């Protein structure tokens, strides 16, 4: 995802760039003052913000599934 850092309003876009062109593209990103984040970095950020203790247990999830599926 590429966003303009110095603008108040930004637009996120996804761009597939061939590996051999990545260094050139990254230089262009820096030149414009944009920010580049890879898909892996976005996923890592998402995972790191998730709670380590789930708010609902696996048993509670299965109870809900059974109740809906089998109308218990």
C-alpha positions in Angstrom: 0.0 0.0 0.0 1.3 3.4 -0.9 0.1 6.6 0.9 1.1 10.2 0.7 2.7 11.0 4.0 2.6 14.8 4.0 -1.0 15.1 2.8 -3.9 15.2 5.3 -6.1 13.1 3.0 -4.5 9.9 1.7 -5.5 7.2 -0.7 -4.3 3.6 -0.3 -3.6 1.6 -3.4 -2.2 -1.8 -4.1 0.4 -2.1 -6.9 2.0 -5.3 -8.1 5.6 -4.5 -9.1 8.0 -7.1 -10.6 10.8 -8.0 -8.2 13.5 -6.6 -10.5 11.7 -3.2 -10.6 11.2 -2.9 -6.9 14.3 -0.9 -6.1 13.5 1.6 -8.8 9.9 1.9 -7.6 11.0 2.2 -4.0 13.3 5.1 -5.0 10.4 6.8 -6.7 8.3 6.4 -3.6 11.0 8.0 -1.5 11.4 10.8 -4.0 7.7 11.7 -3.7 7.6 11.3 0.1 5.2 8.5 0.0 5.1 5.5 2.2 5.3 1.9 1.0 4.1 -1.1 3.0 4.2 -4.6 1.7 1.4 -7.1 2.1 3.5 -9.0 4.6 4.1 -5.9 6.7 0.3 -5.1 6.7 -0.4 -8.7 7.8 2.3 -8.5 10.6 0.8 -5.2 11.8 -2.7 -6.7 11.9 -1.6 -9.8 13.7 0.4 -7.8 16.3 -2.7 -5.7 17.1 -4.9 -8.8 17.8 -5.6 -9.8 21.4 -3.6 -12.7 22.8 -6.7 -13.8 24.8 -9.8 -14.5 22.7 -13.0 -13.0 24.0 -14.8 -16.2 23.2 -13.6 -19.8 23.7 -13.5 -22.4 21.0 -16.1 -24.4 23.0 -18.4 -21.4 23.1 -18.0 -21.0 19.3 -18.9 -24.7 18.8 -22.0 -24.3 21.1 -23.2 -21.4 18.9 -22.6 -23.4 15.7 -24.5 -26.4 17.1 -27.4 -24.1 18.4 -27.8 -22.5 15.0 -27.2 -25.6 12.9 -29.3 -28.0 14.9 -31.6 -25.5 16.5 -30.9 -26.7 20.0 
